[in-house]
Amino acid sequence: MKPAKITVLGSGIMGHGIAQVSAVAGHDVVLRDIKQEFLDKAQEKIRWSLDKMASKAKMTKSDADSAYARIRTETDLGASLADAEMVIEAVPEIMDLKRKVYAELDEQTRGRDMIFASNTSTLPITEIAEGLARPKKFIGIHFFNPPQLMKLVEVIPGAQTDGDVLNYTIEYVRSVGKEPVLCARDVPGFIVNRLFIPLVHEACYAMESAGLTKEAVDSAVRFRMGFPMGIFELADFTGIDVIHKATIEMHSRDDGVIRPHPTIEKLYNEKRLGQKSGEGFYPYSEQKYERVELSEELAATCDPVRLSAVLINNVAWLVENGVADIGTIEHAAKLGLGMKKPILEIMRESGRDALVRKLEELSAESAFYAPNPAISGLS
Ligand SMILES: NC(=O)c1ccc[n+]([C@@H]2O[C@H](COP(=O)([O-])OP(=O)(O)OC[C@H]3O[C@@H](n4cnc5c(N)ncnc54)[C@H](O)[C@@H]3O)[C@@H](O)[C@H]2O)c1
């Protein structure tokens, strides 16, 4: 893909990272936010990150400088769009705010042909597109945090998205060195969050019902299921606020997707947001990332069958509903969740029949667990 002109709306956690990876790939970027002080902060972070890459010899100092110079900041929306070919929106995950932003965008870009791509992690693309003048030009482009490091980008066409827009978006994702994964149907949570968010809640039920410690569940998730860290650790790392909001958005659209456990809302209300606030499921003594003590010995005390069963059930749901095939799901889980073990191997280790039996047994507690018939076809 030849260098394009990209406008990124929102310079927060995701927006500044998307601007950076775009500029490193040679695209000209305009980064827009509502206040100059936010943009100054974003530029500081980009400079720091580029300098770090240069110091680790991941790029030359001169390439880092050129990338930095390719990012212009702007508070005026009209000026930020002057010659944009693609707008990537990374404003907060609030439907009303996104709609307002797209209404402004439509107003400012009448008669022009640019692509609008949303970095939303949970809001349905087709639903955001309802208010748009050109829904055919609109698509989901879900980068993972931090965009500078995470390879996965879920690409989600809405019901009306043009094939050309999909192809262009995939090309753009590849151009910034990321791996696009097509989420063929616009379902709540897309692929990765559809696997991850329900598992956090399920881990709370598992801990409660078996009288286990967080560390025991987390050790099993890490050492027996092949996650890069425990599920509670991963929740703290992601942010309890992010999990709570994703839960609400996903569950309000499909109450079969998650069985919410009250702990998440409680932690959120108590402002125990994870690493970022110094406490979530675990306390953290410093702002910087800190590992929780997990071990293979502790893992041996917890059979993660309940978590594996819910994971497999959700995989089956994604396959059954034509969202992605098993290979795509495995790829997305590996890149987006850092899973070191294929999901099918988790299933083989527990035994497909044992997982189905577990789901049947749990169905007495809630219809959420009803085993998906597509489990039998997973291979
Ligand atoms: N944080 C994550 O882990 C993560 C991961 C993947 C996707 N996302 C998604 O990315 C999007 C942004 O999330 P974030 O975590 O970067 O949020 P953030 O709060 O860190 O940043 C949002 C930025 O948008 C700015 N903003 C608000 N209104 C604006 C407007 N009208 N025009 C331009 N900028 C505006 C805010 O000032 C802020 O700087 C959300 O849709 C979120 O769901 C977040």
The ligand as an SDF file (V2000), in Angstrom:
LIG
                    3D

 44 48  0  0  0  0  0  0  0  0999 V2000
   -7.9790    0.9120   26.2180 N   0  0  0  0  0  0  0  0  0  0  0  0
   -8.0340   -0.2900   25.6660 C   0  0  0  0  0  0  0  0  0  0  0  0
   -7.5060   -1.2770   26.1950 O   0  0  0  0  0  0  0  0  0  0  0  0
   -8.7140   -0.4700   24.3340 C   0  0  0  0  0  0  0  0  0  0  0  0
   -8.3640   -1.5730   23.5370 C   0  0  0  0  0  0  0  0  0  0  0  0
   -8.9550   -1.7040   22.2790 C   0  0  0  0  0  0  0  0  0  0  0  0
   -9.8850   -0.7810   21.8570 C   0  0  0  0  0  0  0  0  0  0  0  0
  -10.2310    0.2720   22.6680 N   0  0  0  0  0  0  0  0  0  0  0  0
  -11.2230    1.2220   22.1570 C   0  0  0  0  0  0  0  0  0  0  0  0
  -10.5490    2.3680   21.6630 O   0  0  0  0  0  0  0  0  0  0  0  0
  -11.3800    3.5130   21.8400 C   0  0  0  0  0  0  0  0  0  0  0  0
  -10.6110    4.5620   22.6200 C   0  0  0  0  0  0  0  0  0  0  0  0
  -10.2570    4.0130   23.8750 O   0  0  0  0  0  0  0  0  0  0  0  0
   -9.0440    4.5890   24.7480 P   0  0  0  0  0  0  0  0  0  0  0  0
   -8.8160    3.5740   25.8140 O   0  0  0  0  0  0  0  0  0  0  0  0
   -7.9280    5.0100   23.8530 O   0  0  0  0  0  0  0  0  0  0  0  0
   -9.7460    5.8810   25.3860 O   0  0  0  0  0  0  0  0  0  0  0  0
   -9.0510    7.1450   26.0810 P   0  0  0  0  0  0  0  0  0  0  0  0
  -10.0540    7.6530   27.0280 O   0  0  0  0  0  0  0  0  0  0  0  0
   -7.6940    6.7930   26.5640 O   0  0  0  0  0  0  0  0  0  0  0  0
   -8.8830    8.1850   24.8730 O   0  0  0  0  0  0  0  0  0  0  0  0
   -9.9510    8.7680   24.2060 C   0  0  0  0  0  0  0  0  0  0  0  0
   -9.5070   10.1470   23.7010 C   0  0  0  0  0  0  0  0  0  0  0  0
  -10.5300   10.6400   22.8470 O   0  0  0  0  0  0  0  0  0  0  0  0
  -10.6020   12.0380   23.0960 C   0  0  0  0  0  0  0  0  0  0  0  0
  -11.8730   12.5750   22.5890 N   0  0  0  0  0  0  0  0  0  0  0  0
  -13.0710   12.6860   23.2040 C   0  0  0  0  0  0  0  0  0  0  0  0
  -13.9630   13.2400   22.3520 N   0  0  0  0  0  0  0  0  0  0  0  0
  -13.3280   13.4620   21.1830 C   0  0  0  0  0  0  0  0  0  0  0  0
  -13.7040   14.0100   19.9350 C   0  0  0  0  0  0  0  0  0  0  0  0
  -14.9520   14.4480   19.7390 N   0  0  0  0  0  0  0  0  0  0  0  0
  -12.7670   14.0980   18.9550 N   0  0  0  0  0  0  0  0  0  0  0  0
  -11.5120   13.6640   19.1710 C   0  0  0  0  0  0  0  0  0  0  0  0
  -11.0970   13.1430   20.3390 N   0  0  0  0  0  0  0  0  0  0  0  0
  -11.9890   13.0410   21.3300 C   0  0  0  0  0  0  0  0  0  0  0  0
  -10.4160   12.1750   24.5830 C   0  0  0  0  0  0  0  0  0  0  0  0
  -10.0650   13.5000   24.9320 O   0  0  0  0  0  0  0  0  0  0  0  0
   -9.2950   11.1610   24.8160 C   0  0  0  0  0  0  0  0  0  0  0  0
   -8.0160   11.7520   24.6570 O   0  0  0  0  0  0  0  0  0  0  0  0
  -12.6510    3.0280   22.5190 C   0  0  0  0  0  0  0  0  0  0  0  0
  -13.6250    2.7780   21.5460 O   0  0  0  0  0  0  0  0  0  0  0  0
  -12.1980    1.7390   23.1760 C   0  0  0  0  0  0  0  0  0  0  0  0
  -13.2460    0.8080   23.3650 O   0  0  0  0  0  0  0  0  0  0  0  0
   -9.6480    0.4550   23.8850 C   0  0  0  0  0  0  0  0  0  0  0  0
  1  2  1  0
  2  3  2  0
  2  4  1  0
  4  5  1  0
  4 44  2  0
  5  6  2  0
  6  7  1  0
  7  8  2  0
  8  9  1  0
  8 44  1  0
  9 10  1  0
  9 42  1  0
 10 11  1  0
 11 12  1  0
 11 40  1  0
 12 13  1  0
 13 14  1  0
 14 15  2  0
 14 16  1  0
 14 17  1  0
 17 18  1  0
 18 19  2  0
 18 20  1  0
 18 21  1  0
 21 22  1  0
 22 23  1  0
 23 24  1  0
 23 38  1  0
 24 25  1  0
 25 26  1  0
 25 36  1  0
 26 27  1  0
 26 35  1  0
 27 28  2  0
 28 29  1  0
 29 30  1  0
 29 35  2  0
 30 31  1  0
 30 32  2  0
 32 33  1  0
 33 34  2  0
 34 35  1  0
 36 37  1  0
 36 38  1  0
 38 39  1  0
 40 41  1  0
 40 42  1  0
 42 43  1  0
M  CHG  2   8   1  16  -1
M  END
$$$$
